[in-house]
């Protein structure tokens, strides 16, 4: 299942951790995260 970090923060506004840290915490709680991705990462040099 793909879940947007923005959407997750909308339904749980108390979340303050960055996405990577949140993924680690979810794993410790029994909800492992397979990967985190940042849309547009690596496109900074495109014109």
N, CA, C and O atoms as CSV, one atom per row, in Angstrom:
chain,resi,resn,atom,element,x,y,z
A,1,UNK,N,N,0.848,-1.156,0.000
A,1,UNK,CA,C,0.000,0.000,0.000
A,1,UNK,C,C,0.905,1.234,0.000
A,1,UNK,O,O,1.886,1.289,0.742
A,2,UNK,N,N,0.578,2.203,-0.818
A,2,UNK,CA,C,1.303,3.471,-0.822
A,2,UNK,C,C,0.524,4.489,-0.004
A,2,UNK,O,O,-0.689,4.627,-0.159
A,3,UNK,N,N,1.223,5.193,0.859
A,3,UNK,CA,C,0.598,6.210,1.698
A,3,UNK,C,C,1.412,7.488,1.586
A,3,UNK,O,O,2.629,7.475,1.771
A,4,UNK,N,N,0.747,8.575,1.286
A,4,UNK,CA,C,1.403,9.874,1.200
A,4,UNK,C,C,1.705,10.395,2.609
A,4,UNK,O,O,0.857,10.350,3.501
A,5,UNK,N,N,2.914,10.882,2.780
A,5,UNK,CA,C,3.303,11.472,4.070
A,5,UNK,C,C,2.393,12.659,4.391
A,5,UNK,O,O,1.991,12.843,5.540
A,6,UNK,N,N,2.075,13.446,3.396
A,6,UNK,CA,C,1.185,14.601,3.596
A,6,UNK,C,C,-0.187,14.141,4.074
A,6,UNK,O,O,-0.750,14.721,5.003
A,7,UNK,N,N,-0.727,13.099,3.443
A,7,UNK,CA,C,-2.026,12.579,3.836
A,7,UNK,C,C,-1.976,12.037,5.259
A,7,UNK,O,O,-2.889,12.267,6.052
A,8,UNK,N,N,-0.907,11.318,5.578
A,8,UNK,CA,C,-0.758,10.757,6.917
A,8,UNK,C,C,-0.739,11.864,7.968
A,8,UNK,O,O,-1.326,11.713,9.039
A,9,UNK,N,N,-0.066,12.976,7.666
A,9,UNK,CA,C,-0.021,14.090,8.615
A,9,UNK,C,C,-1.373,14.786,8.734
A,9,UNK,O,O,-1.677,15.365,9.776
A,10,UNK,N,N,-2.191,14.737,7.675
A,10,UNK,CA,C,-3.534,15.324,7.750
A,10,UNK,C,C,-4.422,14.546,8.712
A,10,UNK,O,O,-5.184,15.137,9.476
A,11,UNK,N,N,-4.323,13.205,8.673
A,11,UNK,CA,C,-5.193,12.415,9.553
A,11,UNK,C,C,-4.601,12.231,10.943
A,11,UNK,O,O,-5.317,11.867,11.876
A,12,UNK,N,N,-3.308,12.476,11.092
A,12,UNK,CA,C,-2.633,12.380,12.392
A,12,UNK,C,C,-1.744,13.612,12.557
A,12,UNK,O,O,-0.524,13.516,12.423
A,13,UNK,N,N,-2.351,14.776,12.848
A,13,UNK,CA,C,-1.593,16.031,12.879
A,13,UNK,C,C,-0.482,16.090,13.924
A,13,UNK,O,O,0.355,16.991,13.860
A,14,UNK,N,N,-0.445,15.183,14.862
A,14,UNK,CA,C,0.602,15.196,15.879
A,14,UNK,C,C,1.944,14.675,15.382
A,14,UNK,O,O,2.946,14.775,16.090
A,15,UNK,N,N,1.973,14.121,14.175
A,15,UNK,CA,C,3.223,13.573,13.626
A,15,UNK,C,C,4.174,14.721,13.318
A,15,UNK,O,O,3.849,15.622,12.544
A,16,UNK,N,N,5.344,14.679,13.929
A,16,UNK,CA,C,6.352,15.712,13.707
A,16,UNK,C,C,7.629,15.149,13.090
A,16,UNK,O,O,8.465,15.910,12.602
A,17,UNK,N,N,7.790,13.834,13.104
A,17,UNK,CA,C,9.016,13.195,12.613
A,17,UNK,C,C,9.098,13.277,11.091
A,17,UNK,O,O,8.073,13.234,10.410
A,18,UNK,N,N,10.313,13.395,10.558
A,18,UNK,CA,C,10.483,13.345,9.102
A,18,UNK,C,C,10.124,11.950,8.578
A,18,UNK,O,O,10.101,10.995,9.353
A,19,UNK,N,N,9.845,11.816,7.283
A,19,UNK,CA,C,9.374,10.536,6.733
A,19,UNK,C,C,10.262,9.337,7.055
A,19,UNK,O,O,9.747,8.273,7.398
A,20,UNK,N,N,11.577,9.484,6.954
A,20,UNK,CA,C,12.469,8.351,7.194
A,20,UNK,C,C,12.411,7.897,8.650
A,20,UNK,O,O,12.406,6.698,8.929
A,21,UNK,N,N,12.366,8.844,9.566
A,21,UNK,CA,C,12.278,8.500,10.989
A,21,UNK,C,C,10.927,7.866,11.301
A,21,UNK,O,O,10.848,6.915,12.080
A,22,UNK,N,N,9.876,8.385,10.702
A,22,UNK,CA,C,8.545,7.822,10.900
A,22,UNK,C,C,8.500,6.375,10.405
A,22,UNK,O,O,7.888,5.521,11.047
A,23,UNK,N,N,9.139,6.097,9.280
A,23,UNK,CA,C,9.194,4.730,8.752
A,23,UNK,C,C,9.881,3.805,9.749
A,23,UNK,O,O,9.424,2.682,9.962
A,24,UNK,N,N,10.966,4.258,10.359
A,24,UNK,CA,C,11.658,3.445,11.366
A,24,UNK,C,C,10.758,3.184,12.569
A,24,UNK,O,O,10.700,2.063,13.075
A,25,UNK,N,N,10.062,4.208,13.020
A,25,UNK,CA,C,9.172,4.055,14.183
A,25,UNK,C,C,8.029,3.097,13.883
A,25,UNK,O,O,7.671,2.270,14.722
A,26,UNK,N,N,7.453,3.206,12.686
A,26,UNK,CA,C,6.365,2.298,12.317
A,26,UNK,C,C,6.852,0.854,12.302
A,26,UNK,O,O,6.130,-0.054,12.713
A,27,UNK,N,N,8.066,0.647,11.831
A,27,UNK,CA,C,8.645,-0.698,11.834
A,27,UNK,C,C,8.778,-1.254,13.237
A,27,UNK,O,O,8.519,-2.435,13.467
A,28,UNK,N,N,9.183,-0.410,14.178
A,28,UNK,CA,C,9.322,-0.851,15.564
A,28,UNK,C,C,7.971,-1.190,16.189
A,28,UNK,O,O,7.902,-1.970,17.140
A,29,UNK,N,N,6.898,-0.606,15.657
A,29,UNK,CA,C,5.557,-0.856,16.179
A,29,UNK,C,C,4.863,-2.023,15.483
A,29,UNK,O,O,3.704,-2.320,15.774
A,30,UNK,N,N,5.567,-2.686,14.561
A,30,UNK,CA,C,4.991,-3.843,13.896
A,30,UNK,C,C,4.367,-3.556,12.549
A,30,UNK,O,O,3.675,-4.414,12.001
A,31,UNK,N,N,4.589,-2.378,11.999
A,31,UNK,CA,C,4.081,-2.025,10.674
A,31,UNK,C,C,5.269,-1.654,9.792
A,31,UNK,O,O,5.521,-0.473,9.554
A,32,UNK,N,N,6.003,-2.660,9.305
A,32,UNK,CA,C,7.224,-2.377,8.553
A,32,UNK,C,C,6.967,-1.591,7.268
A,32,UNK,O,O,5.960,-1.797,6.591
A,33,UNK,N,N,7.880,-0.703,6.951
A,33,UNK,CA,C,7.825,0.111,5.741
A,33,UNK,C,C,8.901,-0.410,4.799
A,33,UNK,O,O,10.077,-0.445,5.161
A,34,UNK,N,N,8.511,-0.816,3.595
A,34,UNK,CA,C,9.472,-1.381,2.647
A,34,UNK,C,C,10.375,-0.317,2.040
A,34,UNK,O,O,11.572,-0.550,1.871
A,35,UNK,N,N,9.827,0.837,1.712
A,35,UNK,CA,C,10.648,1.890,1.125
A,35,UNK,C,C,9.982,3.247,1.314
A,35,UNK,O,O,8.765,3.343,1.475
A,36,UNK,N,N,10.792,4.277,1.292
A,36,UNK,CA,C,10.290,5.643,1.249
A,36,UNK,C,C,10.808,6.249,-0.045
A,36,UNK,O,O,11.934,5.971,-0.456
A,37,UNK,N,N,10.003,7.067,-0.681
A,37,UNK,CA,C,10.392,7.684,-1.951
A,37,UNK,C,C,9.991,9.149,-1.930
A,37,UNK,O,O,8.953,9.517,-1.380
A,38,UNK,N,N,10.817,9.966,-2.527
A,38,UNK,CA,C,10.519,11.388,-2.658
A,38,UNK,C,C,10.252,11.687,-4.128
A,38,UNK,O,O,11.177,11.643,-4.940
A,39,UNK,N,N,9.003,11.990,-4.487
A,39,UNK,CA,C,8.700,12.317,-5.882
A,39,UNK,C,C,9.537,13.515,-6.341
A,39,UNK,O,O,9.643,14.518,-5.635
A,40,UNK,N,N,10.116,13.399,-7.504
A,40,UNK,CA,C,10.920,14.488,-8.046
A,40,UNK,C,C,12.358,14.490,-7.592
A,40,UNK,O,O,13.131,15.349,-8.018
A,41,UNK,N,N,12.747,13.554,-6.738
A,41,UNK,CA,C,14.135,13.500,-6.277
A,41,UNK,C,C,15.049,13.246,-7.470
A,41,UNK,O,O,14.774,12.372,-8.291
A,42,UNK,N,N,16.117,13.998,-7.563
A,42,UNK,CA,C,17.067,13.842,-8.655
A,42,UNK,C,C,16.743,14.664,-9.885
A,42,UNK,O,O,17.438,14.562,-10.896
A,43,UNK,N,N,15.706,15.473,-9.820
A,43,UNK,CA,C,15.319,16.282,-10.976
A,43,UNK,C,C,15.723,17.747,-10.832
A,43,UNK,O,O,15.265,18.590,-11.603
A,44,UNK,N,N,16.565,18.057,-9.867
A,44,UNK,CA,C,16.941,19.443,-9.599
A,44,UNK,C,C,17.685,20.103,-10.757
A,44,UNK,O,O,17.571,21.314,-10.943
A,45,UNK,N,N,18.445,19.332,-11.541
A,45,UNK,CA,C,19.270,19.906,-12.600
A,45,UNK,C,C,18.556,20.015,-13.942
A,45,UNK,O,O,19.159,20.461,-14.918
A,46,UNK,N,N,17.301,19.622,-14.014
A,46,UNK,CA,C,16.560,19.705,-15.271
A,46,UNK,C,C,16.058,21.119,-15.513
A,46,UNK,O,O,15.707,21.842,-14.581
A,47,UNK,N,N,16.033,21.487,-16.757
A,47,UNK,CA,C,15.535,22.822,-17.128
A,47,UNK,C,C,14.155,22.682,-17.696
A,47,UNK,O,O,13.540,23.678,-18.076
